[in-house]
C-alpha cells in the first residue's frame, strides 16, 4: 500500500486536529442571574457588574447590576473564536423611581 501525501496536506490536517483538540479542552463558564437595571430615564454610558455570587446548586447563579460609567474591564475573553464566559441576564421591569410601596393614582391592589 503506497500513500503519498504532500507535506502541505499533512500540515493542514495536523492544524485542523490541533484546533479541534484545543476547542474541546476550552472550559466555558455560564453564569445565570437577575439584572437590576438603572432607571429608564438614565442617559449615559452604562455597564453590568456582578454584585453577589450565590450558592451553587448545580448552576452558577449570581446577581448582576447595571451601573453608570464606562466598563473598566472591556471585552469578553475568547479562545479560538469561542467565548469563555457567557452571562445570562434575566430582566424584569425597569425601576420607575417610586418606592415599592407607592402606587400610581387610581391603582388598586
Secondary structure, 3 states (H helix, E strand, C coil): CCCCCCHHHHHHHHHHHHHHHHHHHCCCEEEEEEEECCCCCCCCCEEEEEEEECCCCCCEEEEEEEEECCCCCCCCCEECCEECEEEEEEECCCCCCCCCCCCCCCCCC
